[in-house]
């Protein structure tokens, strides 16, 4: 998963651990269980481990699009849904 989170291995491992810790059987098809996984991902992205680079908000110096937390959570959640390891 490091490639998914901008080569930030520490953040990727933290997100992976949060997903694994929050999983419950049938999570993909249950809105409440899915919300629990979404909150776990959000928690890591809002409060990344000290060893991880903090995702940037606002417009980047190079003029790139602003960081959208909800879009990133949805993207990661969608990827997790399609992983058989979860």
C-alpha positions as CSV (number, residue, x, y, z in Angstrom):
1,X,0.0,0.0,0.0
2,X,2.9,2.5,0.2
3,X,2.5,3.3,-3.5
4,X,-1.1,4.2,-2.9
5,X,-0.3,6.9,-0.3
6,X,2.4,8.7,-2.2
7,X,5.3,6.4,-1.3
8,X,4.7,7.3,2.4
9,X,5.3,3.9,3.9
10,X,4.7,4.9,7.5
11,X,1.3,6.4,6.6
12,X,0.4,3.3,4.5
13,X,1.2,1.0,7.3
14,X,-0.8,3.0,9.8
15,X,-3.8,3.0,7.4
16,X,-3.4,-0.7,6.9
17,X,-3.3,-1.3,10.7
18,X,-6.3,0.9,11.2
19,X,-8.3,-0.9,8.6
20,X,-7.4,-4.3,10.0
21,X,-8.2,-3.3,13.5
22,X,-11.7,-1.9,12.5
23,X,-12.8,-4.8,10.3
24,X,-15.8,-6.9,11.2
25,X,-17.3,-9.8,9.3
26,X,-19.4,-8.6,6.4
27,X,-18.1,-5.1,6.5
28,X,-18.3,-4.5,2.8
29,X,-22.1,-5.0,2.7
30,X,-23.1,-3.3,6.0
31,X,-23.3,0.5,6.2
32,X,-22.5,0.6,10.0
33,X,-19.5,-1.6,9.7
34,X,-18.3,0.3,6.6
35,X,-18.6,3.6,8.5
36,X,-16.4,2.1,11.2
37,X,-13.7,1.4,8.6
38,X,-14.1,4.8,7.1
39,X,-13.7,6.5,10.6
40,X,-10.5,4.4,11.1
41,X,-9.0,5.6,7.9
42,X,-10.0,9.2,8.7
43,X,-8.4,9.0,12.1
44,X,-5.0,8.0,10.6
45,X,-5.2,10.7,7.9
46,X,-6.2,13.4,10.3
47,X,-3.6,12.3,12.9
48,X,-0.8,10.5,11.0
49,X,2.0,8.8,13.0
50,X,5.0,11.0,13.8
51,X,7.1,9.1,11.3
52,X,4.7,9.9,8.5
53,X,4.5,13.0,6.4
54,X,1.3,14.9,7.1
55,X,-1.0,15.1,4.1
56,X,-1.2,18.7,3.0
57,X,-4.4,20.7,2.8
58,X,-5.0,23.7,0.6
59,X,-3.4,24.5,-2.7
60,X,0.1,23.0,-3.1
61,X,3.0,25.3,-3.9
62,X,3.3,23.8,-7.4
63,X,-0.3,24.7,-8.2
64,X,-1.6,21.2,-7.8
65,X,-5.2,20.5,-6.8
66,X,-5.9,20.9,-3.0
67,X,-5.9,17.8,-0.8
68,X,-9.4,16.6,-0.3
69,X,-9.7,14.4,2.8
70,X,-13.1,12.9,2.0
71,X,-12.0,12.0,-1.5
72,X,-8.8,10.4,-0.2
73,X,-10.8,8.4,2.4
74,X,-13.2,7.2,-0.3
75,X,-10.4,6.3,-2.6
76,X,-8.6,4.3,0.1
77,X,-11.9,2.6,1.2
78,X,-12.7,1.6,-2.3
79,X,-9.2,0.1,-2.7
80,X,-9.6,-1.8,0.6
81,X,-13.0,-3.1,-0.5
82,X,-11.3,-4.8,-3.5
83,X,-8.5,-6.4,-1.5
84,X,-9.0,-10.0,-0.6
85,X,-6.7,-9.6,2.4
86,X,-9.3,-7.6,4.3
